[in-house]
Amino acid sequence: MTIQWETMITAEAKAATALAAARSHARARLIAHVTAAREALITRLPGQDMIYLAKEAEARAWIAATDPDIADYPLLAAEAGLTAPDPGQLAQLWLNMAALWRTTAADLEAARLGTEAAIGAAATAAEIERALEWMSAQPDLQPRNGGRNMAGGWPAPQ
């Protein structure tokens, strides 16, 4: 019987493969968690993110204008009277919503990036699992708006 030493898998190689698999699995769990948290906060329609950005831009322009003409603000014109009584209040509402989203997105992005770094730096599967513990302790990140999920209602304009 001949032993082919070059094809043998060492304990170190097995451990490295197991650690790589644990990292891959942890990254997939992290992506799934962040995706679910984001989806709980956004409207899933094609192009909706562009609409929200355009609404924010219109709202900023409306607030900055001295004597705005509603004809120059098609998104405000389309929604005024439905979501808020007038274009000024609607513009402020849109700005409040954008600020809430940025705050929540920043919290979630910091958690995602920190967890990704911890997964990459982990030397053991146990360290990888510890990096993911926040996901169980905090199943979804809530916006800092009195604990209300953005999908469940927005605060009134200031």
LINWO-V621872 format. One record per residue. RES is the residue in three letters. SS is DSSP state (hx for helix, st for strand, lp for the rest). PHI is phi as a letter, one per 40 degrees, with the letter a starting at -180 (* if undefined). PSI is psi as a letter, one per 30 degrees, with the letter a starting at -180 (NA if undefined). Layout:
# LINWO-V621872
res->{RES & RES}
ss->{SS & SS}
phi->{PHI & PHI}
psi->{PSI & PSI}
This chain:
# LINWO-V621872
res->{MET & THR & ILE & GLN & TRP & GLU & THR & MET & ILE & THR & ALA & GLU & ALA & LYS & ALA & ALA & THR & ALA & LEU & ALA & ALA & ALA & ARG & SER & HIS & ALA & ARG & ALA & ARG & LEU & ILE & ALA & HIS & VAL & THR & ALA & ALA & ARG & GLU & ALA & LEU & ILE & THR & ARG & LEU & PRO & GLY & GLN & ASP & MET & ILE & TYR & LEU & ALA & LYS & GLU & ALA & GLU & ALA & ARG & ALA & TRP & ILE & ALA & ALA & THR & ASP & PRO & ASP & ILE & ALA & ASP & TYR & PRO & LEU & LEU & ALA & ALA & GLU & ALA & GLY & LEU & THR & ALA & PRO & ASP & PRO & GLY & GLN & LEU & ALA & GLN & LEU & TRP & LEU & ASN & MET & ALA & ALA & LEU & TRP & ARG & THR & THR & ALA & ALA & ASP & LEU & GLU & ALA & ALA & ARG & LEU & GLY & THR & GLU & ALA & ALA & ILE & GLY & ALA & ALA & ALA & THR & ALA & ALA & GLU & ILE & GLU & ARG & ALA & LEU & GLU & TRP & MET & SER & ALA & GLN & PRO & ASP & LEU & GLN & PRO & ARG & ASN & GLY & GLY & ARG & ASN & MET & ALA & GLY & GLY & TRP & PRO & ALA & PRO & GLN}
ss->{lp & lp & lp & lp & hx & hx & hx & lp & lp & lp & hx & hx & hx & hx & hx & hx & hx & hx & hx & hx & hx & hx & hx & hx & hx & hx & hx & hx & hx & hx & hx & hx & hx & hx & hx & hx & hx & hx & hx & lp & lp & lp & lp & lp & lp & lp & lp & hx & hx & hx & hx & hx & hx & hx & hx & hx & hx & hx & hx & hx & hx & hx & hx & hx & lp & lp & lp & lp & lp & hx & hx & hx & lp & hx & hx & hx & hx & hx & hx & st & lp & lp & lp & st & lp & lp & hx & hx & hx & hx & hx & hx & hx & hx & hx & hx & hx & hx & hx & hx & hx & hx & hx & hx & hx & hx & hx & hx & hx & hx & hx & hx & hx & hx & hx & hx & hx & hx & hx & hx & hx & lp & lp & lp & hx & hx & hx & hx & hx & hx & hx & lp & hx & hx & hx & hx & hx & lp & lp & lp & lp & lp & lp & lp & lp & lp & lp & lp & lp & hx & hx & hx & lp & lp & lp & lp & lp & lp}
phi->{* & b & c & c & c & c & c & c & c & c & c & c & c & c & c & c & c & c & c & c & c & c & c & c & c & c & c & c & c & c & c & c & c & c & d & c & c & c & c & c & b & b & c & c & b & d & g & c & c & c & c & c & c & c & c & c & c & c & c & c & c & c & c & c & c & c & b & c & b & d & c & c & b & c & c & c & c & c & b & d & g & b & c & a & c & a & c & c & c & c & d & c & c & c & c & c & c & c & c & c & c & c & c & c & c & c & c & c & c & c & c & c & c & c & c & c & c & c & c & c & c & c & c & b & c & c & c & c & c & c & c & c & d & d & c & c & c & b & d & a & c & c & c & c & b & g & g & c & c & d & c & c & i & b & c & c & c & c}
psi->{k & k & k & j & e & f & f & k & k & l & e & e & e & e & e & e & e & e & e & e & e & e & e & e & e & e & e & e & e & e & e & e & e & e & e & e & e & e & f & f & f & l & k & i & k & k & f & e & e & e & e & e & e & e & e & e & e & e & e & e & e & e & e & f & k & e & i & k & j & f & f & g & i & e & e & e & e & f & f & k & f & e & e & l & f & l & e & e & e & e & e & e & e & e & e & e & e & e & e & e & e & e & e & e & e & e & e & e & e & e & e & e & e & e & e & e & e & e & e & e & f & k & f & l & e & e & e & e & e & e & f & f & e & f & e & e & e & i & e & k & k & k & l & i & h & g & f & k & k & e & f & g & k & l & l & l & l & NA}
